[in-house]
Amino acid sequence: MRFICCSSSREKVLPREIAYADDVDFVAFQDIDIEEVGQVLEKYNLQVNVDKTELTNLSRGETNWQTTKKVGTLKGDQEDIERRKQLSSAALVKLKNVWLKGDKITKNTKLKLYKALVKSVLTYNCGTWALTQSQEERLNAFHRKQLKKVLNIKYPVKITNSSLYNKCNERSLSILILESRWRLFGHILRRDSQIPANQAMSGYFVTEGSKIKGRPLTTLPVVLNRDLSRIINSNLQLKSSHDLEHLRSIAQQRDEWTKLTARIREAAEASQSEH
């Protein structure tokens, strides 16, 4: 169980409860007394495990929430990425003897093991990440470094990025993340409008009060809009609730959403090849 205290002008539109299996978050816009909550739950024969209960404060200047874990994922994108890198590196090291066995294990078998036991750890829940372009480039470089270790390619041997991807039958990690992001987005848009994820997306575009000063944050809607902006001769964007509803109508038709995702992926791949 987790209690999340927010200071937000979007109190009326944000979800109050977020539940997945036995993991439950309660969102509040004022200070919470956990003991008082426990007394209320006892009336319904429910008990609060204090050791497993967290209290997280969300505010503009607060950063502790970024290391809060939800269903195996840290809430801060950069924090989660670094953790995924560490976990996947540990998984890679455990299979060190496999990578070094040369001809005894075929390249295809090594790559299958890498995808199943290492890459899956690195990309867990990656569809929720709101990445800057520099973060994407660093992840791509990290992915290529792992592929070289799998194939035992060491200095002074040199190989171009495209040759490495072809040799491993792989693509840049940022393209895989993009596809995961749009699959997740489409799945949520097809769900009931009252689920917490849809409520949060609708609340994102509610503008109340004065704008917060400082550099704009790289949020998931910002990244989704950046993906759409790469498509040539397209008026699709994600900057308002109207844009969100238009994309929701497209998502209801799975074939059309698949085509849109393919266009976004092709535009991203073309952009990468230009650099």
Buried (B, 14 or more C-beta within 10 A) or exposed (E): BBBBBBEBEBBEBBBEEBEEEEBEBBBBBEEBEBEEBBEEEEEEEEEBEEEEEBEBBBEEEEEEBBEBBBEEBBBBBBBBBEBBBEBBBEBBEEBEEBBEEEEEBEEEEBBEBBBEBBBEBBBBBBBBBBBBEEBBBBBBEBBBEBBBBBBEBEEEEEBEEEEBBEBBEBBBBBBBBBBBBBBBBBEBBBEEEEEBBBBBBBBBBEEEEEEEEEEEEBEBBBBBBBBBEBBEEEEBBBEEBEBBEBBBEBBEEEEEBEEBBEBBBEBBBEEBEEE
